[in-house]
């Protein structure tokens, strides 16, 4: 009986020990698991923090890069604006100086004409008055030559500034201004020579100086006209291109109205008339370009330039009429849009 009781107690003890050890093992496993989870959590948090730091760094770098590009773009725009402003100011200055030179030449011509009249009265007369008239005639002749030389120099200088301020391509600007620079050097050399002509110069010396100036201008006046015509043609081409861009927008508007089932007959008629005028202006300007390209090899440069000038005027007329139609088209489209908006509001 005692043996059975002892055995029962022993078995119960074993069971309690087993439960205890199981609990201990479970606690240890839980502790290991908790430690593992904690370590993993810390690693995840660390990785997350690193990722956030990296993202912030990359975001900051991207933001800084964008700001640098924006700043650089602004600087380039400001620089380009400054160049344009300087170019326009230089062109204005050249125009003003040419205007002054032209007035100076006009005054010299008038003074010389007056002295010449007085001199005609002194044929074979050696009075003090006539001696003075002859001396004045020499003086005004020298001033007239000087004025003509200065005028030609200013014409070429203005042409150079006009090229810089034009719609010509960079290559065209470079080649044209290279030619102008060469001619400026030539006329400047004559200009310096004219400055040495004083009243004590002989009549022959003054005539020789005048002859050189006249020959220079005769050889280069068509070049100046050609250069001005090229600038005008380039500007005209730029206006035509901008007008075509506006026309594309109106085409899209009309197409939208048509897709909505609206009557676009009147608008399409105006667009057709506009296209005809614009195409005519463009074709004429292309003819002008072709004529200007052939001037240098032509035996009759004056005739070619007259044709180019005439066609340029015709192109201006066509473009002006195209702009009038464009205004009408814009007004019609705005009226149609206002009407459509009113109908939508009423619905």
C-alpha positions in Angstrom: 0.0 0.0 0.0 2.8 2.4 1.0 4.7 1.4 -2.1 1.8 2.3 -4.4 1.4 5.6 -2.6 5.1 6.4 -3.1 4.9 5.4 -6.7 2.0 7.7 -7.3 3.9 10.6 -5.6 6.9 9.9 -7.8 4.9 9.9 -11.0 3.2 13.2 -10.0 6.7 14.7 -9.3 7.9 13.6 -12.7 4.9 15.2 -14.4 5.4 18.5 -12.5 9.1 18.5 -13.4 8.2 17.9 -17.0 5.8 20.8 -17.0 8.4 23.0 -15.3 11.1 22.2 -17.8 8.7 22.7 -20.7 7.8 26.1 -19.3 11.4 27.0 -18.8 12.2 25.8 -22.4 9.2 27.8 -23.7 10.4 30.9 -21.8 13.9 30.5 -23.2 12.5 30.0 -26.7 10.3 33.0 -26.3 13.2 35.0 -25.0 15.3 33.9 -28.0 12.4 34.7 -30.3 11.9 38.1 -28.7 15.6 38.8 -28.9 15.5 37.8 -32.6 12.5 39.9 -33.3 14.1 42.8 -31.5 17.3 42.5 -33.5 15.3 42.2 -36.8 13.2 45.2 -35.8 16.3 47.2 -35.0 17.8 46.2 -38.4 14.6 47.1 -40.2 14.5 50.4 -38.3 18.2 51.0 -39.1 17.6 50.2 -42.8 14.5 52.4 -42.9 16.5 55.3 -41.3 19.3 54.8 -43.8 16.9 54.6 -46.7 15.2 57.8 -45.5 18.5 59.5 -45.1 19.5 58.4 -48.6 16.2 59.6 -50.0 16.6 62.9 -48.3 20.1 63.2 -49.6 19.0 62.3 -53.2 16.0 64.6 -53.0 18.3 67.5 -51.8 20.8 66.7 -54.6 18.0 66.7 -57.2 16.5 69.9 -55.8 19.9 71.5 -55.8 20.6 70.3 -59.4 17.2 71.7 -60.5 17.9 75.1 -58.8 21.3 75.2 -60.5 19.8 74.6 -63.9 17.1 77.2 -63.3 19.7 79.7 -62.1 21.9 78.9 -65.1 18.9 79.3 -67.5 18.0 82.6 -65.9 21.6 83.8 -66.3 21.7 82.8 -70.0 18.4 84.5 -70.6 19.6 87.7 -68.9 22.8 87.5 -70.9 20.9 87.1 -74.1 18.6 89.9 -73.2 21.6 92.1 -72.4 23.2 91.2 -75.8 20.0 92.1 -77.6 19.7 95.4 -75.7 23.3 96.3 -76.4 22.8 95.4 -80.1 19.7 97.5 -80.4 21.5 100.4 -78.6 24.5 100.1 -80.9 22.2 100.1 -83.9 20.4 103.2 -82.6 23.7 105.0 -82.1 24.8 104.1 -85.6 21.5 105.4 -87.0 21.9 108.7 -85.1 25.5 109.1 -86.2 24.5 108.4 -89.8 21.8 111.0 -89.5 24.3 113.6 -88.3 26.7 112.7 -91.1 23.9 113.0 -93.6 23.0 116.4 -92.3 26.6 117.4 -92.4 26.9 116.3 -96.0 23.7 118.2 -96.9 25.0 121.4 -95.3 28.3 121.0 -97.2 26.6 120.6 -100.5 24.4 123.6 -99.9 27.4 125.7 -98.8 29.4 124.6 -101.8 26.6 125.3 -104.2 26.3 128.8 -102.8 30.0 129.5 -103.1 30.0 128.0 -106.6 27.4 130.6 -107.6 29.5 133.4 -106.3 32.6 131.9 -108.1 30.8 131.9 -111.4 30.6 135.7 -111.2 34.3 135.9 -110.9 35.4 134.6 -114.2 38.6 136.5 -115.2 38.1 138.9 -112.3 40.9 139.2 -109.8 39.3 141.4 -107.2 39.7 140.8 -103.5 36.1 139.5 -103.3 36.8 137.0 -106.0 40.0 135.9 -104.5 38.1 135.2 -101.3 35.4 133.3 -103.2 38.1 131.1 -104.8 39.6 130.4 -101.4 36.2 129.7 -99.9 35.4 127.4 -102.9 38.5 125.3 -102.1 37.7 125.2 -98.4 34.1 124.1 -99.0 35.2 121.6 -101.7 37.5 120.0 -99.1 34.6 119.9 -96.5 32.3 118.4 -99.1 34.8 115.6 -99.8 35.2 115.1 -96.0 31.5 115.0 -95.5 30.9 112.5 -98.3 33.6 110.2 -96.8 32.2 110.5 -93.3 28.7 109.7 -94.7 29.9 106.6 -96.5 31.7 105.4 -93.3 28.6 105.8 -91.2 26.4 104.1 -93.8 28.7 101.0 -93.6 28.9 101.2 -89.8 25.1 101.3 -89.6 24.9 98.3 -92.0 27.2 96.3 -89.7 25.0 97.1 -86.7 21.9 96.3 -88.7 23.3 92.8 -89.5 24.1 92.1 -85.9 20.5 93.1 -84.9 18.9 91.2 -87.8 17.1 87.8 -88.3 20.0 86.5 -90.5 21.6 83.2 -89.5 24.8 83.3 -87.5 26.8 82.2 -90.6 25.2 84.9 -92.7 25.9 87.5 -90.1 29.6 86.4 -89.8 30.2 86.4 -93.5 28.4 89.7 -94.2 30.1 91.5 -91.3 33.5 90.2 -92.5 32.9 91.9 -95.9 31.6 95.1 -94.2 34.7 95.2 -91.9 37.0 95.1 -94.9 35.1 97.9 -96.6 35.1 99.9 -93.3 38.9 99.6 -93.3 39.1 100.9 -96.9 36.9 103.9 -96.3 38.5 104.7 -93.0 41.9 104.9 -94.8 40.3 107.4 -97.2 38.7 109.2 -94.3 42.0 109.7 -92.6 43.5 111.0 -95.9 40.6 113.5 -96.2 41.4 114.8 -92.7 44.8 115.9 -94.1 43.2 118.0 -96.8 43.3 121.7 -95.8 42.6 124.9 -97.6 46.3 125.0 -98.7 45.8 121.8 -100.7 45.7 122.3 -104.4 42.5 122.0 -106.5 43.9 118.9 -108.1 44.5 117.2 -104.7 41.0 117.9 -103.7 39.6 116.6 -107.0 41.7 113.5 -106.7 40.4 112.9 -103.2 36.8 113.4 -104.4 37.4 111.0 -107.3 38.6 108.2 -104.9 35.6 108.7 -102.7 33.2 108.6 -105.7 34.8 105.5 -107.1 34.6 103.7 -103.7 30.9 104.5 -103.3 30.1 103.5 -106.9 31.8 100.2 -106.3 30.0 99.5 -103.0 26.6 101.2 -103.0 25.0 98.1 -104.6 26.5 96.0 -101.8 24.9 98.2 -99.2 21.5 98.0 -101.0 21.9 94.2 -101.2 22.8 93.9 -97.6 19.7 96.0 -96.6 17.5 93.9 -98.8 18.8 90.6 -97.2 18.0 92.0 -93.8 14.5 93.0 -94.8 13.9 89.6 -96.5 15.1 87.8 -93.3 12.8 89.9 -91.1 9.9 89.3 -93.5 10.6 85.6 -93.4 10.5 85.7 -89.6 7.1 87.5 -89.6 5.7 85.0 -92.0 6.8 82.1 -89.8 5.2 83.6 -86.7 2.0 84.3 -88.7 1.9 80.6 -89.8 2.2 79.5 -86.2 -0.8 81.7 -85.3 -2.7 80.2 -88.2 -2.1 76.7 -87.0 -3.8 77.6 -83.7 -6.8 79.0 -85.5 -7.0 75.8 -87.7 -7.2 73.8 -84.4 -10.0 76.0 -83.1 -12.0 75.7 -86.3 -11.5 71.9 -86.3 -12.8 71.8 -82.7 -15.9 73.8 -83.7 -16.5 71.5 -86.6 -16.3 68.4 -84.4 -19.0 69.9 -82.2 -21.3 70.2 -85.2 -21.0 74.0 -85.5 -21.2 75.8 -88.9 -17.7 76.8 -89.8 -18.3 77.8 -93.4 -17.5 81.5 -92.8 -14.4 80.7 -90.8 -13.1 78.2 -93.3 -13.6 80.8 -96.1 -11.5 83.3 -94.2 -8.8 80.8 -93.5 -8.7 79.9 -97.2 -8.3 83.6 -98.1 -5.7 84.1 -95.4 -3.7 81.0 -96.7 -3.7 82.5 -100.2 -2.3 85.8 -99.0 0.3 84.2 -96.7 1.4 81.7 -99.4 1.8 84.6 -101.9 3.9 86.6 -99.4 6.1 83.6 -98.8 6.5 82.8 -102.5 7.5 86.4 -103.2 10.0 86.4 -100.4 11.6 83.2 -101.8 11.9 84.9 -105.1 13.6 87.9 -103.4 16.1 85.5 -101.8 16.8 83.9 -105.2 17.4 87.3 -106.8 19.7 88.4 -103.9 21.7 85.2 -104.3 22.3 86.0 -108.0 23.3 89.7 -107.5 27.0 89.1 -107.1 27.2 87.1 -110.4 24.9 89.4 -112.4 26.2 91.9 -115.0 23.3 94.2 -114.2 23.2 94.4 -110.4 21.1 97.5 -110.4 18.3 95.8 -112.4 18.3 92.7 -110.2 18.1 94.9 -107.1 15.2 96.8 -108.5 13.3 93.5 -109.1 14.2 92.4 -105.5 13.0 95.7 -104.1 9.7 95.5 -106.1 9.0 91.9 -105.0 9.8 92.8 -101.4 7.2 95.6 -101.5 4.6 93.2 -103.0 5.4 90.6 -100.3 4.8 93.3 -97.7 1.4 94.1 -99.2 0.3 90.5 -99.3 1.5 90.0 -95.7 -0.4 93.1 -94.5 -3.6 91.8 -96.1 -3.0 88.4 -94.5 -2.7 90.1 -91.1 -6.0 91.9 -91.7 -7.7 88.6 -92.5 -6.1 87.1 -89.4 -7.7 89.8 -87.2 -11.1 89.1 -88.8 -10.6 85.4 -88.2 -9.6 86.0 -84.5 -12.7 88.2 -83.9 -15.0 85.6 -85.5 -13.5 82.8 -83.4 -13.8 84.8 -80.2 -17.5 85.5 -81.1 -18.1 81.8 -81.7 -16.5 80.9 -78.4 -18.5 83.5 -76.5 -21.7 82.2 -78.1 -20.8 78.6 -77.2 -20.1 79.6 -73.6 -23.5 81.5 -73.4 -25.3 78.4 -74.7 -23.6 76.2 -72.1 -24.5 78.5 -69.3 -28.2 78.7 -70.4 -28.4 74.9 -70.4 
